């Protein structure tokens, strides 16, 4: 398991479109977007792409000016959540 927290920077007017593009990527979740064009994003390993590969892929998205890694966690244990009974 690998989880990374990043800040993605874009122009303010491109923020909404970029948020949609990021959320469409497997293992990527946008948690917040500022009026200045910064997006708080987490990247997790996914069956179709590692978090590291996705991190590199973010740089190629249209409108992305910078991707700043602010947090990274990895663990050999792939199960981090237990399903609780309903």
Backbone as numpy.savetxt, mean C-alpha at the origin, in Angstrom:
# Nx Ny Nz CAx CAy CAz Cx Cy Cz
5.07 -13.59 6.00 4.22 -12.42 6.00 5.11 -11.20 6.00
4.71 -10.23 5.22 5.43 -8.97 5.14 4.40 -7.86 5.03
4.51 -6.86 5.89 3.62 -5.70 5.86 4.48 -4.45 5.86
4.18 -3.55 4.94 4.90 -2.29 4.86 3.92 -1.14 4.92
4.32 -0.06 5.58 3.56 1.17 5.59 4.32 2.19 4.76
3.64 2.82 3.82 4.28 3.79 2.95 3.43 5.05 2.84
4.09 6.14 2.48 3.41 7.37 2.10 3.64 7.54 0.61
2.56 7.64 -0.14 2.63 7.84 -1.58 2.29 9.31 -1.83
3.12 9.97 -2.63 2.90 11.39 -2.91 2.51 11.60 -4.36
1.52 12.48 -4.55 1.02 12.84 -5.86 0.54 14.28 -5.82
0.11 14.81 -6.95 -0.51 16.14 -6.96 -1.89 16.03 -6.32
-2.32 17.07 -5.61 -3.63 17.00 -4.94 -4.77 16.63 -5.87
-4.78 17.14 -7.08 -5.88 16.86 -8.00 -5.85 15.42 -8.52
-4.77 14.69 -8.33 -4.67 13.30 -8.76 -4.92 12.32 -7.62
-5.14 12.83 -6.43 -5.26 11.98 -5.25 -6.38 10.95 -5.31
-7.57 11.35 -5.74 -8.71 10.42 -5.77 -8.48 9.31 -6.80
-8.00 9.67 -7.98 -7.75 8.66 -9.02 -6.66 7.69 -8.59
-5.62 8.23 -7.96 -4.53 7.36 -7.50 -5.00 6.46 -6.37
-5.84 6.97 -5.49 -6.38 6.14 -4.41 -7.13 4.95 -4.99
-7.93 5.17 -6.01 -8.66 4.07 -6.65 -7.71 3.07 -7.29
-6.66 3.56 -7.95 -5.69 2.67 -8.59 -4.94 1.84 -7.55
-4.58 2.46 -6.44 -3.86 1.74 -5.38 -4.74 0.67 -4.75
-5.98 1.02 -4.45 -6.89 0.05 -3.82 -7.19 -1.12 -4.73
-7.00 -0.97 -6.04 -7.25 -2.06 -6.98 -6.10 -3.07 -7.01
-4.95 -2.72 -6.46 -3.80 -3.63 -6.44 -3.96 -4.66 -5.32
-3.63 -5.92 -5.57 -3.74 -6.94 -4.51 -2.78 -6.66 -3.36
-3.31 -6.71 -2.15 -2.49 -6.51 -0.96 -2.26 -5.06 -0.59
-2.86 -4.12 -1.33 -2.66 -2.69 -1.08 -3.94 -2.10 -0.50
-3.79 -1.29 0.56 -4.93 -0.64 1.20 -4.58 0.81 1.49
-5.40 1.73 0.99 -5.23 3.16 1.29 -6.04 3.45 2.53
-5.38 4.03 3.54 -6.04 4.30 4.81 -6.42 5.76 4.97
-5.71 6.66 4.30 -6.01 8.08 4.41 -5.41 8.82 3.23
-6.04 9.97 2.90 -5.53 10.83 1.83 -5.63 12.26 2.29
-4.53 13.01 2.18 -4.53 14.41 2.60 -4.87 15.31 1.42
-5.28 16.53 1.72 -5.59 17.51 0.69 -4.34 17.91 -0.09
-3.17 17.67 0.48 -1.91 18.02 -0.17 -1.41 16.94 -1.13
-2.09 15.80 -1.21 -1.71 14.75 -2.14 -0.87 13.64 -1.55
-0.92 13.46 -0.23 -0.21 12.34 0.40 -1.23 11.27 0.76
-0.87 10.02 0.49 -1.75 8.89 0.81 -1.03 7.94 1.76
-1.69 7.57 2.84 -1.15 6.59 3.79 -1.62 5.22 3.34
-0.65 4.33 3.07 -0.94 3.05 2.41 -0.22 1.92 3.14
-0.89 0.76 3.23 -0.19 -0.45 3.66 -0.12 -1.41 2.49
0.98 -2.17 2.47 1.21 -3.18 1.44 1.47 -4.49 2.16
0.73 -5.52 1.80 0.91 -6.84 2.40 1.25 -7.84 1.30
1.99 -8.89 1.68 2.23 -9.98 0.74 0.89 -10.51 0.25
0.85 -10.92 -0.99 -0.35 -11.47 -1.59 0.07 -12.65 -2.44
-0.83 -13.56 -2.67 -0.50 -14.76 -3.45 0.03 -14.41 -4.84
-0.42 -13.29 -5.41 0.00 -12.93 -6.76 1.21 -11.99 -6.80
1.59 -11.44 -5.64 2.74 -10.51 -5.63 3.25 -10.34 -4.21
4.56 -10.30 -4.07 5.13 -10.02 -2.75 4.99 -8.54 -2.44
5.06 -8.19 -1.17 5.00 -6.78 -0.78 6.14 -6.00 -1.42
7.31 -6.60 -1.50 8.46 -5.92 -2.10 8.22 -5.64 -3.59
7.67 -6.60 -4.30 7.36 -6.39 -5.72 6.31 -5.30 -5.90
5.32 -5.30 -5.03 4.27 -4.28 -5.10 4.84 -2.91 -4.80
5.74 -2.82 -3.83 6.39 -1.54 -3.49 7.08 -0.97 -4.73
7.80 -1.81 -5.45 8.48 -1.36 -6.67 7.45 -0.95 -7.73
6.37 -1.70 -7.83 5.32 -1.41 -8.82 4.66 -0.06 -8.58
4.54 0.36 -7.32 3.90 1.65 -7.01 4.61 2.81 -7.70
5.92 2.72 -7.79 6.69 3.80 -8.40 6.32 4.03 -9.87
5.80 3.02 -10.54 5.49 3.11 -11.97 4.06 3.58 -12.24
3.24 3.72 -11.20 1.87 4.16 -11.42 1.83 5.62 -11.87
0.96 5.95 -12.83 0.85 7.34 -13.28 0.47 8.26 -12.12
1.15 9.37 -12.01 0.86 10.36 -10.98 1.64 10.19 -9.70
2.37 9.10 -9.54 3.16 8.89 -8.32 4.48 9.63 -8.45
4.74 10.54 -7.50 6.00 11.27 -7.48 7.01 10.64 -6.55
6.52 10.05 -5.47 7.44 9.44 -4.50 6.68 8.41 -3.68
7.41 7.40 -3.25 6.89 6.39 -2.34 7.91 6.29 -1.21
7.50 6.69 -0.01 8.39 6.70 1.14 8.03 5.57 2.09
8.96 4.67 2.33 8.76 3.58 3.26 8.89 4.14 4.68
7.85 3.95 5.50 7.88 4.45 6.87 7.80 3.34 7.91
7.42 2.14 7.48 7.31 1.02 8.42 7.40 -0.28 7.64
8.07 -1.26 8.22 8.15 -2.58 7.58 8.21 -3.63 8.67
7.42 -4.69 8.51 7.41 -5.80 9.45 7.36 -7.09 8.65
8.19 -8.03 9.02 8.08 -9.35 8.40 8.20 -10.42 9.47
7.56 -11.55 9.20 7.51 -12.65 10.15 7.38 -13.93 9.34
8.03 -14.95 9.80 7.95 -16.25 9.13 6.56 -16.86 9.26
5.85 -16.52 10.32 4.51 -17.05 10.56 3.53 -16.29 9.69
2.87 -16.98 8.74 1.98 -16.33 7.81 0.58 -16.10 8.38
0.24 -16.72 9.49 -1.07 -16.55 10.07 -0.99 -15.50 11.18
-1.58 -14.34 10.92 -1.56 -13.31 11.95 -2.93 -13.08 12.58
-3.98 -13.53 11.90 -5.32 -13.36 12.42 -5.96 -14.73 12.62
-6.64 -14.87 13.73 -7.39 -16.08 13.96 -8.86 -15.75 13.71
-9.55 -16.65 13.06 -10.95 -16.44 12.83 -11.70 -16.71 14.13
-12.47 -15.74 14.57 -13.23 -15.87 15.81 -14.61 -16.43 15.51
-15.12 -17.26 16.40 -16.47 -17.81 16.18 -17.50 -16.68 16.22
-18.54 -16.84 15.43 -19.60 -15.80 15.35 -20.52 -15.90 16.51
